[in-house]
Amino acid sequence: MPEHVPSERTFDEQVAFILRVQDRVLAASPEERGIPLGRSREIVDLLRAGHGACFDRSRAIETALKANGFRTRHASMYSTAEYGPALRSLLTPDTTSHALTEVETSRGWMIVDSKTHWAGLTADGRPVDLEAVRANPKLRWSSAVKDPLPDVNWGELAQNLNI
């Protein structure tokens, strides 16, 4: 098991904890409205505001998971529908985008969405990271999580990862 994954928890306990963190962040910020630019984006700011955009929520999820011994990676996706290749989309203001988190579990990296109650688990309980999505966007997902998939265009995500 990697040293930075809380070893006292089983994989199932790790996933349950990660989903509780996600659930609490989403419950604390039910409205999809970002914290104004130029303001602090710490967990306390999200709680005070009572709302947050995907990037605010993703930051809160990452902060809480790191504080509990997990390693995380921040990910942002940019739509290629309007502006073409990912790099051009990235550099174009107001491009549709989405932020989410990857967290390392004892069985590998797992996607955690910042907008819906969804995490990357296959139907047989294996964690799914962004690399796996890029390699196979038609994975069979677990129905154990409340929403079947996050509000993400997976085809565009796969293109974005090919920068």
C-alpha positions in Angstrom: 0.0 0.0 0.0 1.4 3.5 -0.8 2.7 5.3 2.2 0.4 8.3 1.7 -2.8 6.3 1.8 -4.2 5.9 5.3 -3.2 2.3 6.1 -5.6 1.8 9.0 -8.5 1.8 6.6 -9.5 -1.0 4.2 -10.2 0.0 0.6 -14.0 -0.1 1.2 -13.5 2.2 4.3 -11.3 4.5 2.2 -14.0 4.8 -0.5 -16.7 5.3 2.1 -14.7 8.1 3.7 -14.0 9.7 0.4 -17.7 9.7 -0.5 -18.6 11.1 2.9 -16.2 14.0 2.3 -17.6 14.6 -1.2 -21.2 14.4 0.2 -20.5 16.9 2.9 -18.8 19.4 0.6 -21.7 19.1 -1.9 -24.3 19.5 1.0 -22.4 22.6 2.3 -22.5 24.2 -1.1 -25.7 23.2 -2.8 -25.9 26.1 -5.2 -23.6 26.0 -8.2 -22.3 29.6 -7.9 -18.6 30.3 -7.5 -16.9 32.2 -4.8 -16.1 35.7 -6.3 -12.7 36.1 -7.9 -10.1 37.6 -5.7 -11.5 36.0 -2.5 -10.1 33.2 -0.4 -11.2 29.7 -1.4 -10.5 27.7 1.7 -13.1 25.3 3.2 -14.2 27.9 5.7 -15.0 30.3 2.8 -17.1 27.7 1.0 -19.0 27.0 4.3 -19.6 30.7 4.9 -20.7 31.3 1.4 -23.0 28.2 1.2 -22.2 27.9 -2.5 -19.4 27.2 -4.8 -18.5 26.3 -8.4 -16.9 23.0 -9.3 -13.4 24.4 -8.7 -14.3 25.7 -5.2 -15.8 22.3 -4.3 -12.9 20.4 -5.8 -10.4 22.5 -3.7 -12.5 21.8 -0.5 -12.6 18.0 -1.3 -8.8 17.9 -1.9 -8.1 19.9 1.2 -10.2 17.6 3.4 -8.8 14.4 1.9 -5.2 15.7 2.3 -5.8 16.6 5.9 -6.9 12.9 6.4 -3.7 11.4 4.9 -4.7 11.0 1.2 -2.8 12.2 -1.8 -4.8 14.1 -4.3 -4.5 15.5 -7.8 -6.5 18.4 -9.2 -7.9 18.0 -12.7 -9.7 20.5 -15.0 -11.3 19.7 -18.3 -12.1 22.1 -21.1 -14.7 21.7 -23.8 -13.3 21.3 -27.3 -16.8 21.6 -28.9 -16.7 25.3 -29.7 -13.0 26.1 -30.0 -11.3 22.9 -31.2 -8.1 21.4 -29.8 -7.7 21.4 -26.0 -4.8 23.9 -25.9 -6.9 26.5 -27.8 -9.9 25.8 -25.6 -7.7 26.2 -22.5 -6.5 29.6 -23.7 -10.0 30.9 -24.8 -11.9 32.9 -22.1 -15.3 31.5 -21.0 -14.7 28.0 -22.4 -16.9 25.5 -20.8 -14.9 23.7 -18.2 -15.2 21.4 -15.2 -12.9 20.7 -12.2 -12.7 17.4 -10.3 -10.3 15.5 -8.1 -8.4 12.3 -8.2 -7.5 10.7 -4.9 -5.1 7.8 -4.4 -6.6 4.8 -2.7 -4.8 1.6 -1.7 -6.0 0.2 -5.1 -5.0 3.2 -7.2 -6.2 6.6 -8.2 -10.0 7.3 -8.3 -11.9 10.2 -9.8 -14.2 12.2 -7.4 -16.6 14.6 -9.0 -17.2 18.1 -7.6 -20.7 18.6 -8.9 -22.6 15.4 -8.4 -22.5 12.4 -6.0 -20.2 10.3 -8.3 -16.9 8.7 -8.0 -14.9 6.6 -10.5 -15.6 3.0 -9.6 -16.1 0.2 -12.1 -19.1 -2.2 -11.7 -16.8 -4.6 -10.0 -15.4 -2.0 -7.6 -12.1 -1.0 -9.1 -11.1 2.6 -8.9 -11.0 4.6 -12.2 -8.7 7.4 -12.8 -8.6 9.9 -15.7 -6.0 7.8 -17.6 -8.4 4.9 -17.6 -11.2 7.1 -18.9 -9.0 8.3 -21.7 -8.0 4.7 -22.6 -11.6 3.4 -22.4 -14.4 5.9 -22.1 -17.0 3.1 -22.3 -16.1 1.5 -18.9 -19.0 -0.1 -17.0 -19.7 2.1 -14.0 -20.9 1.1 -10.6 -24.5 1.7 -9.7 -23.6 2.0 -6.0 -23.0 5.7 -6.3 -26.2 7.9 -6.5 -25.7 9.4 -9.9 -24.4 7.2 -12.8 -22.0 9.7 -14.2 -20.9 13.2 -13.5 -22.0 16.1 -15.7 -19.0 15.7 -18.0 -18.6 15.1 -21.7 -16.3 12.1 -21.6 -15.4 12.2 -25.3 -14.1 15.7 -24.8 -12.3 14.7 -21.7 -10.5 11.9 -23.7 -9.5 14.5 -26.3 -8.3 16.9 -23.6 -6.0 14.3 -22.1 -4.3 13.8 -25.5 -2.6 17.3 -25.4 
